[in-house]
Amino acid sequence: MTEGALRTGAAVGARRFERLPPGHRTPLPDPRRAEQGRLQREIALVSASPIVTAVLEAADAILLVLNAERQIVAFNGRVPEVAAPGDLRGLRPGEALGCVNASGPGGCGAAPACTSCGALGAVVGCQSRGQVVEAECALRSDARGGRTLEFNARAAPVVVDDLPFTVLSLRDISAERRRQALEQVFFHDIFNVVAGLRSWTSLLLRPRTDHQRAAERIDALTRQVERELKHHRSLSRAEDGRLVPEWAPLSPGEVLGDLAAVFSEHPAARERTLEVEPAPPGLSVRSDPALVLRILVNGVCNALEASPPGGVVRVACDEADGGVRFLIHNAGGMPEEVQARVFQRSFSTKAAAGRGLGTYGMKLLGERALEGKVSFTSSAAEGTAFTVWLPGPLG
């Protein structure tokens, strides 16, 4: 093996570079894998290359060397920090990182959600066009307790002893994207409330104003500001593992009453109907009422925004599996590719950048903080139902 036996795409021609735009869709690639004997020869060939070894050791980002079938033949020491345990050679990137969409029969690159995966798009684009391709990638990893990993994925072609390989670099941008998403949602929500406050305070300055009505609305909006501030503080602390729930007896009936009050004049409820069914009498559980209300507010907001004008969102509560279960239903169904990514941070079907914390926040607070279970079902015929289950003991 000589240094001349390794060539990159930049070395053999003019440097070409492409960055995939957000929302790019990649056709699902051939799912077939390399024959085992050839895979082992490729692993040995790349492992024997001093240049590849030096590049892997020097890189500060996660590096994966992939064969033509997108299987890992070499990787650097940053990979075990985020990867599933065991030998990663022969796996595809999503399988090594524990991506929830790679657990199906076809593995990484076979699920409907994979069409929107930035890492897959970068690798397939690099292999098909022989150039450097870059994209952003977000995945929810079972290897890391269901947390979302966000990367800048960059794929570059390389040839070792006349065999083509792809070097996939994954630079962790999770903290950067988390900060941007939280800031975007925070400012969006707070500015909406402040606009309402300004409207009602300006009304107070007019002659013959109903001061009692204006004072009531200002009081309600001020309390909403407080709720939003506490909510975003809770999200930040939950992601860092610093959130300590304020455990107390929780009455589902009272929580549902508060939920109905929140949406009595909420912008998301305009031209739509929220129906809140009464909770079974005497039902209670030990939890954090403020966090539970926030989870339900997120779920109802999403359901209302997904409903057309005239649409109906229904909320109910019952006892289930030794705990309390809240259900939020709307008539619309979600496409399969949306269902596969619905709990992923920063993923949103809405165009506004930085949104997409609603369902992610439900999952984060409901499971990591409150030790419950947040799930959903969705179909065109039955609509979409989110379930928030809180464990007992029941009171």
Kinemage of the C-alpha trace (Angstrom):
@kinemage 1
@onewidth
@group {chain A} dominant
@subgroup {mainchain}
@vectorlist {calphas} color= white
{ca met a 1} P 0.000 0.000 0.000
{ca thr a 2} L 1.496 3.344 -1.044
{ca glu a 3} L 0.364 6.907 -0.544
{ca gly a 4} L -0.343 7.130 -4.254
{ca ala a 5} L -2.923 4.394 -3.923
{ca leu a 6} L -5.327 6.711 -2.097
{ca arg a 7} L -7.067 9.482 -3.999
{ca thr a 8} L -9.849 11.841 -3.028
{ca gly a 9} L -12.383 13.400 -5.349
{ca ala a 10} L -10.644 16.762 -5.011
{ca ala a 11} L -7.307 15.239 -6.062
{ca val a 12} L -8.517 13.641 -9.284
{ca gly a 13} L -10.481 16.563 -10.684
{ca ala a 14} L -11.811 20.041 -10.067
{ca arg a 15} L -13.267 20.442 -6.580
{ca arg a 16} L -17.037 20.054 -6.737
{ca phe a 17} L -19.315 20.677 -3.788
{ca glu a 18} L -23.052 20.540 -3.214
{ca arg a 19} L -25.130 21.391 -0.159
{ca leu a 20} L -28.549 19.768 -0.046
{ca pro a 21} L -31.367 22.192 0.816
{ca pro a 22} L -33.704 21.625 3.785
{ca gly a 23} L -36.561 19.323 2.844
{ca his a 24} L -34.512 17.498 0.189
{ca arg a 25} L -35.913 14.048 -0.600
{ca thr a 26} L -33.601 11.155 -1.490
{ca pro a 27} L -34.998 8.100 -3.310
{ca leu a 28} L -34.457 5.002 -1.173
{ca pro a 29} L -31.260 3.279 -2.369
{ca asp a 30} L -30.604 -0.379 -3.158
{ca pro a 31} L -30.904 -2.243 0.172
{ca arg a 32} L -28.493 -5.045 -0.781
{ca arg a 33} L -25.261 -5.424 1.196
{ca ala a 34} L -21.776 -6.577 0.291
{ca glu a 35} L -20.999 -10.268 0.272
{ca gln a 36} L -19.294 -11.132 3.558
{ca gly a 37} L -15.959 -12.114 2.005
{ca arg a 38} L -15.697 -8.871 0.052
{ca leu a 39} L -16.718 -6.852 3.116
{ca gln a 40} L -13.887 -8.403 5.148
{ca arg a 41} L -11.371 -7.675 2.375
{ca glu a 42} L -12.515 -4.045 2.258
{ca ile a 43} L -12.193 -3.737 6.027
{ca ala a 44} L -8.652 -5.156 5.904
{ca leu a 45} L -7.678 -2.929 2.968
{ca val a 46} L -8.828 0.309 4.607
{ca ser a 47} L -7.411 -0.683 8.014
{ca ala a 48} L -3.986 -1.191 6.426
{ca ser a 49} L -3.905 2.312 4.940
{ca pro a 50} L -1.680 4.618 7.061
{ca ile a 51} L -3.221 7.698 5.453
{ca val a 52} L -6.806 6.651 6.240
{ca thr a 53} L -5.721 5.762 9.779
{ca ala a 54} L -4.059 9.146 10.254
{ca val a 55} L -7.128 11.001 8.950
{ca leu a 56} L -9.427 9.050 11.268
{ca glu a 57} L -7.271 9.736 14.298
{ca ala a 58} L -6.804 13.440 13.532
{ca ala a 59} L -10.446 14.312 12.917
{ca asp a 60} L -12.395 16.085 15.645
{ca ala a 61} L -15.754 14.983 14.218
{ca ile a 62} L -17.265 11.509 13.876
{ca leu a 63} L -15.801 9.827 10.779
{ca leu a 64} L -17.179 6.732 9.070
{ca val a 65} L -15.575 5.100 6.033
{ca leu a 66} L -18.306 3.430 3.956
{ca asn a 67} L -18.134 0.978 1.083
{ca ala a 68} L -20.316 1.109 -2.028
{ca glu a 69} L -23.187 -0.505 -0.090
{ca arg a 70} L -22.948 2.199 2.614
{ca gln a 71} L -21.553 -0.265 5.177
{ca ile a 72} L -18.956 0.848 7.703
{ca val a 73} L -15.465 -0.496 7.035
{ca ala a 74} L -13.610 1.867 9.413
{ca phe a 75} L -14.405 4.561 11.963
{ca asn a 76} L -12.634 6.833 14.415
{ca gly a 77} L -12.599 7.091 18.190
{ca arg a 78} L -15.391 9.686 18.318
{ca val a 79} L -17.983 7.155 17.149
{ca pro a 80} L -18.296 5.091 20.385
{ca glu a 81} L -19.367 8.300 22.204
{ca val a 82} L -22.742 8.172 20.436
{ca ala a 83} L -22.942 4.699 18.891
{ca ala a 84} L -24.692 1.531 19.901
{ca pro a 85} L -22.442 -1.006 21.681
{ca gly a 86} L -20.699 -3.779 19.753
{ca asp a 87} L -18.738 -4.129 16.520
{ca leu a 88} L -19.896 -1.451 14.095
{ca arg a 89} L -18.114 -2.771 11.010
{ca gly a 90} L -20.590 -3.984 8.417
{ca leu a 91} L -23.370 -1.808 9.802
{ca arg a 92} L -24.804 1.227 8.081
{ca pro a 93} L -24.584 4.661 9.748
{ca gly a 94} L -28.117 4.734 11.155
{ca glu a 95} L -27.737 1.225 12.570
{ca ala a 96} L -24.471 2.153 14.276
{ca leu a 97} L -26.004 5.290 15.793
{ca gly a 98} L -29.153 3.518 16.982
{ca cys a 99} L -31.508 5.502 14.732
{ca val a 100} L -35.105 4.486 15.462
{ca asn a 101} L -35.818 4.357 11.724
{ca ala a 102} L -33.039 1.805 11.160
{ca ser a 103} L -34.678 -0.886 13.289
{ca gly a 104} L -36.938 -2.191 10.512
{ca pro a 105} L -36.264 -5.236 8.311
{ca gly a 106} L -34.330 -3.251 5.699
{ca gly a 107} L -32.211 -1.387 8.242
{ca cys a 108} L -30.713 2.044 7.600
{ca gly a 109} L -31.954 3.575 4.352
{ca ala a 110} L -35.117 1.485 3.980
{ca ala a 111} L -37.789 3.289 6.049
{ca pro a 112} L -40.090 5.975 4.581
{ca ala a 113} L -38.527 8.586 6.879
{ca cys a 114} L -35.096 7.861 5.371
{ca thr a 115} L -36.039 9.817 2.244
{ca ser a 116} L -35.603 13.006 4.297
{ca cys a 117} L -32.403 11.918 6.085
{ca gly a 118} L -29.603 14.389 5.385
{ca ala a 119} L -26.838 11.860 6.025
{ca leu a 120} L -28.323 9.382 3.549
{ca gly a 121} L -28.807 12.168 1.007
{ca ala a 122} L -25.178 13.233 1.380
{ca val a 123} L -23.834 9.690 0.981
{ca val a 124} L -26.059 8.780 -1.981
{ca gly a 125} L -25.340 12.103 -3.662
{ca cys a 126} L -21.607 11.667 -3.136
{ca gln a 127} L -21.617 8.128 -4.531
{ca ser a 128} L -23.758 8.946 -7.552
{ca arg a 129} L -22.108 12.235 -8.518
{ca gly a 130} L -18.531 11.670 -7.330
{ca gln a 131} L -18.368 14.927 -5.401
{ca val a 132} L -18.494 16.288 -1.882
{ca val a 133} L -22.091 16.583 -0.656
{ca glu a 134} L -23.179 18.181 2.610
{ca ala a 135} L -26.501 18.292 4.459
{ca glu a 136} L -27.970 18.547 7.939
{ca cys a 137} L -29.166 15.384 9.631
{ca ala a 138} L -31.314 14.822 12.722
{ca leu a 139} L -32.104 11.412 14.160
{ca arg a 140} L -33.619 10.005 17.327
{ca ser a 141} L -31.250 7.461 18.810
{ca asp a 142} L -32.359 4.452 20.822
{ca ala a 143} L -28.686 4.039 21.716
{ca arg a 144} L -28.861 7.248 23.765
{ca gly a 145} L -32.150 6.985 25.619
{ca gly a 146} L -34.259 8.296 22.758
{ca arg a 147} L -32.459 11.622 22.542
{ca thr a 148} L -32.220 13.533 19.274
{ca leu a 149} L -28.810 13.778 17.630
{ca glu a 150} L -28.230 16.542 15.099
{ca phe a 151} L -25.271 16.579 12.742
{ca asn a 152} L -23.794 18.443 9.853
{ca ala a 153} L -23.169 15.503 7.493
{ca arg a 154} L -20.447 15.797 4.852
{ca ala a 155} L -19.675 12.942 2.449
{ca ala a 156} L -16.511 12.897 0.331
{ca pro a 157} L -15.391 10.279 -2.223
{ca val a 158} L -12.090 8.466 -1.767
{ca val a 159} L -10.391 5.668 -3.714
{ca val a 160} L -8.163 3.120 -1.993
{ca asp a 161} L -6.303 0.717 -4.292
{ca asp a 162} L -8.818 1.470 -7.070
{ca leu a 163} L -11.831 0.645 -4.862
{ca pro a 164} L -14.360 3.445 -4.203
{ca phe a 165} L -15.251 4.417 -0.639
{ca thr a 166} L -17.059 7.323 0.983
{ca val a 167} L -15.839 9.197 4.046
{ca leu a 168} L -18.823 10.448 6.020
{ca ser a 169} L -18.120 13.198 8.545
{ca leu a 170} L -20.747 13.880 11.209
{ca arg a 171} L -20.146 17.081 13.150
{ca asp a 172} L -22.357 17.398 16.222
{ca ile a 173} L -24.483 20.552 16.008
{ca ser a 174} L -27.052 19.421 18.604
{ca ala a 175} L -26.274 22.173 21.133
{ca glu a 176} L -26.318 24.851 18.441
{ca arg a 177} L -29.632 23.684 16.968
{ca arg a 178} L -31.172 23.171 20.413
{ca arg a 179} L -30.339 26.750 21.364
{ca gln a 180} L -31.654 28.101 18.059
{ca ala a 181} L -34.884 26.108 18.301
{ca leu a 182} L -35.569 27.079 21.894
{ca glu a 183} L -34.839 30.741 21.172
{ca gln a 184} L -37.034 30.768 18.061
{ca val a 185} L -40.007 29.193 19.811
{ca phe a 186} L -39.478 31.269 22.951
{ca phe a 187} L -39.444 34.584 21.116
{ca his a 188} L -42.369 33.547 18.895
{ca asp a 189} L -44.550 32.672 21.889
{ca ile a 190} L -43.535 35.602 24.071
{ca phe a 191} L -43.990 38.183 21.306
{ca asn a 192} L -47.504 36.838 20.663
{ca val a 193} L -48.423 37.396 24.317
{ca val a 194} L -46.749 40.811 24.480
{ca ala a 195} L -48.732 41.888 21.414
{ca gly a 196} L -51.910 41.021 23.298
{ca leu a 197} L -50.753 42.930 26.361
{ca arg a 198} L -50.014 46.023 24.294
{ca ser a 199} L -53.420 45.844 22.666
{ca trp a 200} L -55.272 45.725 25.979
{ca thr a 201} L -53.103 48.324 27.728
{ca ser a 202} L -53.647 50.743 24.819
{ca leu a 203} L -57.370 50.128 25.223
{ca leu a 204} L -57.135 51.280 28.850
{ca leu a 205} L -55.913 54.668 27.650
{ca arg a 206} L -59.065 55.311 25.635
{ca pro a 207} L -62.040 57.133 27.186
{ca arg a 208} L -65.148 55.136 28.165
{ca thr a 209} L -63.162 51.864 28.254
{ca asp a 210} L -64.431 48.812 30.132
{ca his a 211} L -61.528 48.824 32.586
{ca gln a 212} L -62.688 45.670 34.352
{ca arg a 213} L -62.648 43.625 31.155
{ca ala a 214} L -59.246 45.034 30.133
{ca ala a 215} L -57.776 44.337 33.586
{ca glu a 216} L -59.000 40.735 33.440
{ca arg a 217} L -57.400 40.191 30.036
{ca ile a 218} L -54.127 41.818 31.091
{ca asp a 219} L -54.060 39.610 34.171
{ca ala a 220} L -54.686 36.514 32.039
{ca leu a 221} L -51.978 37.465 29.535
{ca thr a 222} L -49.504 38.215 32.300
{ca arg a 223} L -50.092 34.751 33.741
{ca gln a 224} L -49.596 33.332 30.248
{ca val a 225} L -46.200 35.060 30.018
{ca glu a 226} L -45.279 33.439 33.322
{ca arg a 227} L -46.390 30.029 32.008
{ca glu a 228} L -44.326 30.442 28.830
{ca leu a 229} L -41.224 31.432 30.783
{ca lys a 230} L -41.604 28.439 33.089
{ca his a 231} L -42.230 26.145 30.120
{ca his a 232} L -39.065 27.108 28.269
{ca arg a 233} L -37.056 26.905 31.469
{ca ser a 234} L -38.466 23.400 32.008
{ca leu a 235} L -37.529 22.316 28.475
{ca ser a 236} L -33.981 23.572 28.888
{ca arg a 237} L -33.578 21.866 32.246
{ca ala a 238} L -35.170 18.616 31.027
{ca glu a 239} L -32.720 18.367 28.136
{ca asp a 240} L -29.804 18.890 30.513
{ca gly a 241} L -31.191 16.438 33.090
{ca arg a 242} L -31.621 19.216 35.671
{ca leu a 243} L -35.409 19.342 35.808
{ca val a 244} L -36.837 18.250 39.160
{ca pro a 245} L -40.630 17.801 38.972
{ca glu a 246} L -42.748 19.311 41.727
{ca trp a 247} L -44.633 16.145 42.673
{ca ala a 248} L -48.115 16.734 44.067
{ca pro a 249} L -51.614 15.238 43.877
{ca leu a 250} L -53.017 15.873 40.411
{ca ser a 251} L -56.712 16.050 39.632
{ca pro a 252} L -57.316 15.334 35.913
{ca gly a 253} L -60.579 17.287 36.122
{ca glu a 254} L -58.773 20.398 37.323
{ca val a 255} L -56.060 20.030 34.683
{ca leu a 256} L -58.664 19.684 31.928
{ca gly a 257} L -60.455 22.749 33.274
{ca asp a 258} L -57.207 24.722 33.121
{ca leu a 259} L -56.619 23.404 29.602
{ca ala a 260} L -60.025 24.607 28.428
{ca ala a 261} L -59.335 28.018 29.983
{ca val a 262} L -55.981 28.327 28.193
{ca phe a 263} L -57.665 27.816 24.808
{ca ser a 264} L -60.777 29.877 25.490
{ca glu a 265} L -59.208 32.749 23.529
{ca his a 266} L -56.038 31.115 22.199
{ca pro a 267} L -55.052 32.094 18.615
{ca ala a 268} L -54.734 28.422 17.608
{ca ala a 269} L -58.411 27.845 18.492
{ca arg a 270} L -59.758 30.460 16.098
{ca glu a 271} L -62.268 28.944 13.639
{ca arg a 272} L -61.780 25.571 15.332
{ca thr a 273} L -63.529 23.810 18.196
{ca leu a 274} L -61.937 22.250 21.264
{ca glu a 275} L -64.138 19.723 23.045
{ca val a 276} L -62.913 18.714 26.508
{ca glu a 277} L -64.773 15.758 28.018
{ca pro a 278} L -65.265 15.658 31.811
{ca ala a 279} L -62.777 13.493 33.721
{ca pro a 280} L -64.078 10.484 35.695
{ca pro a 281} L -65.041 11.646 39.200
{ca gly a 282} L -62.577 11.027 42.019
{ca leu a 283} L -59.674 10.180 39.694
{ca ser a 284} L -56.267 11.511 40.772
{ca val a 285} L -52.587 10.667 40.451
{ca arg a 286} L -49.303 11.963 41.830
{ca ser a 287} L -47.456 14.040 39.249
{ca asp a 288} L -46.450 17.637 38.437
{ca pro a 289} L -49.650 19.521 37.491
{ca ala a 290} L -47.825 22.398 35.776
{ca leu a 291} L -45.783 20.055 33.563
{ca val a 292} L -48.814 17.929 32.726
{ca leu a 293} L -50.735 21.043 31.685
{ca arg a 294} L -47.823 22.124 29.483
{ca ile a 295} L -47.687 18.715 27.798
{ca leu a 296} L -51.416 18.856 27.059
{ca val a 297} L -51.190 22.458 25.823
{ca asn a 298} L -48.456 21.411 23.373
{ca gly a 299} L -50.551 18.487 22.156
{ca val a 300} L -53.730 20.517 21.727
{ca cys a 301} L -51.830 23.318 19.943
{ca asn a 302} L -50.453 20.826 17.438
{ca ala a 303} L -53.862 19.210 16.942
{ca leu a 304} L -55.588 22.567 16.376
{ca glu a 305} L -52.917 23.743 13.957
{ca ala a 306} L -53.246 20.453 12.042
{ca ser a 307} L -57.029 20.883 11.769
{ca pro a 308} L -58.695 22.865 8.971
{ca pro a 309} L -61.098 25.734 9.747
{ca gly a 310} L -64.193 24.199 11.267
{ca gly a 311} L -62.219 21.231 12.566
{ca val a 312} L -62.771 19.676 15.985
{ca val a 313} L -60.149 18.575 18.519
{ca arg a 314} L -61.310 16.311 21.335
{ca val a 315} L -59.585 15.770 24.685
{ca ala a 316} L -60.545 13.016 27.103
{ca cys a 317} L -59.155 11.278 30.172
{ca asp a 318} L -59.577 7.848 31.749
{ca glu a 319} L -57.900 5.320 34.001
{ca ala a 320} L -55.554 2.894 32.246
{ca asp a 321} L -52.878 0.390 33.290
{ca gly a 322} L -52.761 1.599 36.869
{ca gly a 323} L -52.390 5.239 35.886
{ca val a 324} L -54.126 8.132 34.170
{ca arg a 325} L -54.358 8.464 30.388
{ca phe a 326} L -55.087 11.685 28.490
{ca leu a 327} L -56.107 11.477 24.820
{ca ile a 328} L -55.947 14.281 22.241
{ca his a 329} L -57.656 13.535 18.911
{ca asn a 330} L -58.083 15.356 15.629
{ca ala a 331} L -59.560 14.043 12.396
{ca gly a 332} L -56.471 14.408 10.171
{ca gly a 333} L -53.990 11.629 9.460
{ca met a 334} L -50.227 12.047 9.139
{ca pro a 335} L -48.147 10.687 6.209
{ca glu a 336} L -45.809 7.807 7.091
{ca glu a 337} L -42.670 9.905 6.708
{ca val a 338} L -44.063 12.454 9.179
{ca gln a 339} L -45.082 9.743 11.660
{ca ala a 340} L -41.550 8.360 11.675
{ca arg a 341} L -40.098 11.719 12.752
{ca val a 342} L -42.897 13.216 14.826
{ca phe a 343} L -40.996 13.195 18.157
{ca gln a 344} L -37.757 14.465 16.654
{ca arg a 345} L -36.566 17.844 17.875
{ca ser a 346} L -36.713 20.643 15.264
{ca phe a 347} L -38.834 18.537 12.915
{ca ser a 348} L -41.996 20.331 11.870
{ca thr a 349} L -44.518 20.144 9.067
{ca lys a 350} L -44.809 23.938 9.308
{ca ala a 351} L -42.550 26.169 7.289
{ca ala a 352} L -41.435 28.465 10.118
{ca ala a 353} L -37.837 27.773 11.076
{ca gly a 354} L -37.238 26.708 14.628
{ca arg a 355} L -40.732 25.325 15.279
{ca gly a 356} L -41.253 21.628 15.926
{ca leu a 357} L -40.756 21.558 19.716
{ca gly a 358} L -44.391 20.680 20.458
{ca thr a 359} L -44.379 16.894 20.166
{ca tyr a 360} L -40.701 16.734 21.104
{ca gly a 361} L -41.477 18.683 24.274
{ca met a 362} L -44.382 16.348 25.045
{ca lys a 363} L -42.084 13.329 24.808
{ca leu a 364} L -39.247 14.953 26.727
{ca leu a 365} L -41.353 16.168 29.650
{ca gly a 366} L -43.800 13.267 29.735
{ca glu a 367} L -41.221 10.482 29.698
{ca arg a 368} L -37.896 11.822 30.925
{ca ala a 369} L -39.312 14.118 33.607
{ca leu a 370} L -42.610 12.492 34.630
{ca glu a 371} L -41.710 8.828 33.950
{ca gly a 372} L -44.815 8.347 31.831
{ca lys a 373} L -45.400 7.364 28.217
{ca val a 374} L -46.257 9.597 25.253
{ca ser a 375} L -47.361 7.881 22.051
{ca phe a 376} L -49.690 8.307 19.093
{ca thr a 377} L -51.648 6.513 16.397
{ca ser a 378} L -52.510 8.018 13.045
{ca ser a 379} L -54.344 7.003 9.885
{ca ala a 380} L -56.424 8.714 7.215
{ca ala a 381} L -59.515 6.809 8.342
{ca glu a 382} L -59.197 7.199 12.130
{ca gly a 383} L -57.382 10.525 12.425
{ca thr a 384} L -54.527 11.217 14.847
{ca ala a 385} L -54.659 10.511 18.582
{ca phe a 386} L -51.867 11.403 21.002
{ca thr a 387} L -51.837 9.573 24.313
{ca val a 388} L -50.184 10.860 27.488
{ca trp a 389} L -50.067 8.178 30.172
{ca leu a 390} L -48.971 9.002 33.720
{ca pro a 391} L -48.076 6.252 36.179
{ca gly a 392} L -49.892 5.625 39.491
{ca pro a 393} L -50.390 5.336 42.345
{ca leu a 394} L -53.945 6.471 41.896
{ca gly a 395} L -55.607 8.527 44.575
